[in-house]
């Protein structure tokens, strides 16, 4: 049985981790106030992966209403 694909190619030639660097995540999550799910949809990954990246970059995750 094939494994579920977790990421899709966004066509930029860069991996998702490289696209979602600390500055980009801060802009999207803190400045633009996108949710983890919205960021995940935009970059073709899971909200859990976005959450891990936020943690790895030291960006405080906050509960959203």
N, CA, C and O atoms as a MOPAC input file, in Angstrom:
PM7 MOZYME 1SCF
protein

 N      0.84300 1    -1.17000 1     0.00000 1
 C      0.00000 1     0.00000 1     0.00000 1
 C      0.89300 1     1.23900 1     0.00000 1
 O      1.78200 1     1.34800 1     0.84500 1
 N      0.67800 1     2.18300 1    -0.93300 1
 C      1.53900 1     3.36800 1    -0.99200 1
 C      1.33200 1     4.26900 1     0.21900 1
 O      0.22900 1     4.38800 1     0.75200 1
 N      2.41200 1     4.89200 1     0.62900 1
 C      2.33100 1     5.82000 1     1.76000 1
 C      1.69300 1     7.12100 1     1.30900 1
 O      1.84800 1     7.53800 1     0.16200 1
 N      0.98500 1     7.74700 1     2.21000 1
 C      0.36100 1     9.03400 1     1.92500 1
 C      1.45000 1    10.09100 1     1.73600 1
 O      2.35800 1    10.21600 1     2.55900 1
 N      1.34800 1    10.84500 1     0.64800 1
 C      2.32200 1    11.89600 1     0.39700 1
 C      2.04600 1    13.06600 1     1.32900 1
 O      0.92700 1    13.57800 1     1.37000 1
 N      3.05100 1    13.48500 1     2.07000 1
 C      2.86900 1    14.54700 1     3.04900 1
 C      3.08600 1    15.92900 1     2.46100 1
 O      2.54900 1    16.91000 1     2.97600 1
 N      3.86600 1    16.02300 1     1.39100 1
 C      4.19900 1    17.32200 1     0.82700 1
 C      4.01300 1    17.28400 1    -0.67600 1
 O      4.16300 1    16.23600 1    -1.30400 1
 N      3.69600 1    18.39400 1    -1.23000 1
 C      3.61900 1    18.45100 1    -2.69100 1
 C      4.68300 1    19.41200 1    -3.18200 1
 O      5.12800 1    20.29500 1    -2.45000 1
 N      5.07400 1    19.23400 1    -4.40100 1
 C      6.07300 1    20.10300 1    -5.00100 1
 C      5.40600 1    21.43400 1    -5.33400 1
 O      4.40700 1    21.46600 1    -6.05100 1
 N      5.95300 1    22.52700 1    -4.81800 1
 C      5.37100 1    23.83300 1    -5.07300 1
 C      5.91000 1    24.43900 1    -6.35600 1
 O      5.49300 1    25.52900 1    -6.74800 1
 N      6.83200 1    23.74700 1    -7.01700 1
 C      7.31200 1    24.20100 1    -8.30500 1
 C      8.43600 1    25.22000 1    -8.25200 1
 O      8.92600 1    25.63700 1    -9.30200 1
 N      8.85800 1    25.63100 1    -7.07900 1
 C      9.89300 1    26.66000 1    -6.99700 1
 C     11.29100 1    26.06900 1    -7.02000 1
 O     12.27200 1    26.80300 1    -7.13800 1
 N     11.39600 1    24.74000 1    -6.90900 1
 C     12.70200 1    24.12000 1    -6.87200 1
 C     13.29200 1    24.07700 1    -5.47400 1
 O     14.34900 1    23.47800 1    -5.27600 1
 N     12.64700 1    24.68600 1    -4.51200 1
 C     13.10500 1    24.66800 1    -3.12400 1
 C     12.21500 1    23.74500 1    -2.31600 1
 O     11.03500 1    23.57500 1    -2.62400 1
 N     12.79100 1    23.14700 1    -1.27400 1
 C     12.00000 1    22.33400 1    -0.37300 1
 C     11.15600 1    23.22700 1     0.52500 1
 O     11.40200 1    24.42700 1     0.63800 1
 N     10.16800 1    22.63000 1     1.15400 1
 C      9.26600 1    23.39200 1     2.01200 1
 C     10.01800 1    24.02600 1     3.17100 1
 O      9.74100 1    25.16900 1     3.53800 1
 N     10.96500 1    23.29800 1     3.75300 1
 C     11.72500 1    23.86500 1     4.87100 1
 C     12.47700 1    25.11700 1     4.45100 1
 O     12.56100 1    26.07800 1     5.21500 1
 N     13.02300 1    25.11300 1     3.24200 1
 C     13.75100 1    26.28600 1     2.76000 1
 C     12.79600 1    27.44400 1     2.45800 1
 O     13.14000 1    28.60800 1     2.66100 1
 N     11.59800 1    27.11900 1     1.97300 1
 C     10.61600 1    28.15800 1     1.67500 1
 C     10.06000 1    28.76700 1     2.95100 1
 O      9.82000 1    29.97200 1     3.02500 1
 N      9.85900 1    27.91900 1     3.95700 1
 C      9.28700 1    28.40100 1     5.21600 1
 C     10.40000 1    28.64200 1     6.23500 1
 O     10.45500 1    27.99800 1     7.28300 1
 N     11.27500 1    29.57600 1     5.90400 1
 C     12.33100 1    29.93800 1     6.84700 1
 C     11.72500 1    30.78400 1     7.96400 1
 O     10.53700 1    31.10500 1     7.93400 1
 N     12.53300 1    31.13700 1     8.93100 1
 C     12.04000 1    31.86200 1    10.10700 1
 C     11.36700 1    33.18100 1     9.72200 1
 O     10.30500 1    33.51200 1    10.24900 1
 N     11.97700 1    33.92600 1     8.81400 1
 C     11.41600 1    35.23300 1     8.42300 1
 C     10.05900 1    35.07900 1     7.74600 1
 O      9.13300 1    35.84300 1     8.01500 1
 N      9.94700 1    34.09000 1     6.86800 1
 C      8.68200 1    33.86000 1     6.16600 1
 C      7.60000 1    33.42200 1     7.14100 1
 O      6.47100 1    33.90800 1     7.08100 1
 N      7.94500 1    32.50200 1     8.03900 1
 C      6.96100 1    32.05300 1     9.02600 1
 C      6.51700 1    33.19400 1     9.92900 1
 O      5.32800 1    33.31700 1    10.22000 1
 N      7.44600 1    34.02900 1    10.37600 1
 C      7.06500 1    35.17700 1    11.21300 1
 C      6.10000 1    36.10500 1    10.47900 1
 O      5.11400 1    36.57500 1    11.04600 1
 N      6.40400 1    36.36000 1     9.20500 1
 C      5.54200 1    37.25100 1     8.41100 1
 C      4.13800 1    36.65800 1     8.26500 1
 O      3.13900 1    37.34200 1     8.48600 1
 N      4.07900 1    35.38500 1     7.89300 1
 C      2.77800 1    34.76000 1     7.66300 1
 C      1.98200 1    34.57600 1     8.95000 1
 O      0.79700 1    34.90200 1     9.01000 1
 N      2.64200 1    34.05400 1     9.97600 1
 C      1.94100 1    33.67200 1    11.20500 1
 C      1.70200 1    34.85400 1    12.13600 1
 O      0.61000 1    35.00300 1    12.68500 1
 N      2.70200 1    35.68400 1    12.31400 1
 C      2.56500 1    36.79100 1    13.27500 1
 C      2.02600 1    38.06300 1    12.63200 1
 O      1.13300 1    38.70400 1    13.18700 1
 N      2.55700 1    38.43900 1    11.46800 1
 C      2.13800 1    39.69600 1    10.84000 1
 C      0.81500 1    39.56000 1    10.08100 1
 O     -0.10600 1    40.35500 1    10.27000 1
 N      0.73500 1    38.53800 1     9.21900 1
 C     -0.48500 1    38.35000 1     8.42300 1
 C     -1.55500 1    37.57000 1     9.17800 1
 O     -2.69600 1    37.48200 1     8.72600 1
 N     -1.18900 1    37.00200 1    10.33000 1
 C     -2.10700 1    36.27600 1    11.20900 1
 C     -2.78900 1    35.09000 1    10.52100 1
 O     -3.95900 1    34.80400 1    10.77400 1
 N     -2.03300 1    34.39600 1     9.63800 1
 C     -2.55900 1    33.17700 1     9.03700 1
 C     -2.48400 1    32.05700 1    10.06600 1
 O     -1.58500 1    32.03900 1    10.90700 1
 N     -3.41800 1    31.13600 1    10.00000 1
 C     -3.38500 1    29.98200 1    10.89100 1
 C     -2.37500 1    28.97100 1    10.35900 1
 O     -1.92200 1    29.06300 1     9.21800 1
 N     -2.03500 1    28.00900 1    11.20800 1
 C     -1.13200 1    26.94700 1    10.76900 1
 C     -1.74600 1    26.17900 1     9.60500 1
 O     -1.03400 1    25.77900 1     8.68500 1
 N     -3.04100 1    25.97100 1     9.63600 1
 C     -3.73000 1    25.26200 1     8.55200 1
 C     -3.67200 1    26.05800 1     7.24500 1
 O     -3.49100 1    25.47700 1     6.17600 1
 N     -3.82100 1    27.36500 1     7.32300 1
 C     -3.75400 1    28.19400 1     6.11800 1
 C     -2.35000 1    28.18200 1     5.51100 1
 O     -2.19000 1    28.11500 1     4.29200 1
 N     -1.34400 1    28.24600 1     6.37000 1
 C      0.04200 1    28.18500 1     5.88600 1
 C      0.29600 1    26.82100 1     5.25200 1
 O      0.90800 1    26.72900 1     4.18800 1
 N     -0.17500 1    25.76700 1     5.90800 1
 C      0.00300 1    24.41100 1     5.38900 1
 C     -0.64200 1    24.24800 1     4.02000 1
 O     -0.04900 1    23.65100 1     3.12100 1
 N     -1.83100 1    24.76300 1     3.86000 1
 C     -2.52300 1    24.67600 1     2.57100 1
 C     -1.74300 1    25.41600 1     1.49600 1
 O     -1.60600 1    24.92700 1     0.37500 1
 N     -1.24100 1    26.57600 1     1.82900 1
 C     -0.49200 1    27.39300 1     0.87100 1
 C      0.78200 1    26.68100 1     0.40500 1
 O      1.16500 1    26.79100 1    -0.76000 1
 N      1.43500 1    25.95200 1     1.31400 1
 C      2.71100 1    25.31900 1     0.99300 1
 C      2.61600 1    23.81500 1     0.76400 1
 O      3.62800 1    23.16200 1     0.51200 1
 N      1.41600 1    23.26500 1     0.84900 1
 C      1.22100 1    21.85300 1     0.53600 1
 C      1.81100 1    20.89400 1     1.55200 1
 O      2.36900 1    19.85800 1     1.19100 1
 N      1.68600 1    21.24000 1     2.81700 1
 C      2.15400 1    20.34700 1     3.87600 1
 C      1.06100 1    20.24900 1     4.94200 1
 O     -0.04600 1    20.74800 1     4.73900 1
 N      1.35600 1    19.62600 1     6.04800 1
 C      0.35800 1    19.46800 1     7.09800 1
 C      0.48200 1    20.59000 1     8.13900 1
 O      1.55900 1    21.16200 1     8.30400 1
 N     -0.60500 1    20.90300 1     8.83200 1
 C     -0.52000 1    21.87700 1     9.92100 1
 C      0.46400 1    21.43400 1    11.01000 1
 O      1.10000 1    22.26800 1    11.65300 1
 N      0.58300 1    20.13100 1    11.21000 1
 C      1.52500 1    19.62000 1    12.20600 1
 C      2.96200 1    19.95300 1    11.81700 1
 O      3.78100 1    20.27800 1    12.67500 1
 N      3.26700 1    19.87200 1    10.52100 1
 C      4.60600 1    20.21100 1    10.04600 1
 C      4.88100 1    21.69700 1    10.26400 1
 O      5.97800 1    22.07500 1    10.67600 1
 N      3.89000 1    22.53300 1     9.99100 1
 C      4.03700 1    23.97700 1    10.23300 1
 C      4.28100 1    24.22200 1    11.71800 1
 O      5.12600 1    25.03900 1    12.08300 1
 N      3.55000 1    23.52200 1    12.56700 1
 C      3.73500 1    23.65200 1    14.01000 1
 C      5.16500 1    23.29300 1    14.42000 1
 O      5.77000 1    23.97800 1    15.24400 1
 N      5.70000 1    22.21600 1    13.84100 1
 C      7.08300 1    21.82500 1    14.13500 1
 C      8.07900 1    22.89200 1    13.67900 1
 O      9.04700 1    23.18300 1    14.38100 1
 N      7.83900 1    23.46800 1    12.51200 1
 C      8.72900 1    24.51500 1    12.02600 1
 C      8.66900 1    25.75200 1    12.91500 1
 O      9.69400 1    26.37200 1    13.19600 1
 N      7.46300 1    26.10900 1    13.35500 1
 C      7.33100 1    27.24900 1    14.27400 1
 C      8.16400 1    27.00400 1    15.52800 1
 O      8.89100 1    27.88500 1    15.98800 1
 N      8.04800 1    25.80300 1    16.07100 1
 C      8.81300 1    25.45200 1    17.26900 1
 C     10.31300 1    25.49200 1    16.99000 1
 O     11.08200 1    26.04400 1    17.77600 1
 N     10.72000 1    24.90900 1    15.87300 1
 C     12.14300 1    24.86100 1    15.52200 1
 C     12.74200 1    26.25800 1    15.34900 1
 O     13.91500 1    26.48100 1    15.65100 1
 N     11.93000 1    27.19300 1    14.86100 1
 C     12.39400 1    28.57200 1    14.65100 1
 C     12.18100 1    29.46400 1    15.87900 1
 O     12.47700 1    30.65800 1    15.84100 1
 N     11.66700 1    28.88200 1    16.96100 1
 C     11.48200 1    29.64900 1    18.18300 1
 C     10.33400 1    30.64200 1    18.12800 1
 O     10.32700 1    31.62800 1    18.86600 1
 N      9.36200 1    30.38900 1    17.25800 1
 C      8.19400 1    31.26600 1    17.13000 1
 C      7.10800 1    30.71600 1    18.02500 1
 O      6.67600 1    29.57300 1    17.87600 1
 N      6.67600 1    31.54000 1    18.95300 1
 C      5.68300 1    31.11900 1    19.94200 1
 C      4.34100 1    30.88600 1    19.26500 1
 O      3.80500 1    31.76300 1    18.58800 1
 N      3.81500 1    29.69100 1    19.46000 1
 C      2.49900 1    29.35500 1    18.91300 1
 C      1.43700 1    29.80200 1    19.90300 1
 O      1.55600 1    29.58100 1    21.10800 1
 N      0.41900 1    30.42100 1    19.38500 1
 C     -0.64000 1    30.90000 1    20.26300 1
 C     -1.96500 1    30.26800 1    19.87100 1
 O     -2.21200 1    30.01300 1    18.69300 1
 N     -2.81100 1    30.01600 1    20.85300 1
 C     -4.13300 1    29.49000 1    20.51700 1
 C     -4.92300 1    30.54700 1    19.74500 1
 O     -4.91000 1    31.72700 1    20.09700 1
 N     -5.58900 1    30.12200 1    18.72100 1
 C     -6.38500 1    31.04500 1    17.89500 1
 C     -7.84600 1    30.88500 1    18.27000 1
 O     -8.29600 1    29.78100 1    18.57800 1
 N     -8.58500 1    31.97900 1    18.24600 1
 C    -10.03100 1    31.89100 1    18.58100 1
 C    -10.81500 1    31.09500 1    17.56600 1
 O    -12.02700 1    30.93500 1    17.71000 1

